[in-house]
Amino acid sequence: MRSLIRRILVSQDGATAVEYGLIISLIVLGMIGALTSMATKTNNVWSNVANQVSNR
């Protein structure tokens, strides 16, 4: 991973560096969306558990 980053930073080809930056940005946005969705679902599960326990 470090060698890839080093090659990107040292690369004289600016277009390639921009393309890699866009690809990484899309991956990060996808990860944020997935984690947000998972966090919401997890929160709902624990809220349901808390409600079930408190109603007994």
VENTAFEN-V436194 format. One line per field, one symbol per residue. ss: DSSP state (A for helix, B for strand, O for the rest). phi: phi as a letter, one per 20 degrees, with the letter a starting at -180 (. if undefined). psi: psi as a letter, one per 20 degrees, with the letter a starting at -180 (. if undefined). Layout:
BEGIN
ss: ???
phi: ???
psi: ???
END
This chain:
BEGIN
ss: OAAAAAAAAAOOOAAAAAAAAAAAAAAAAAAAAAAAAAAAAAAAAAAAAAAAAAOO
phi: .ffffffffegeefffffffffffffffffffffffffffffffffffffffffee
psi: ghhggghghhpinhhghgghggghghgggggggghgghggggggghggggggghi.
END
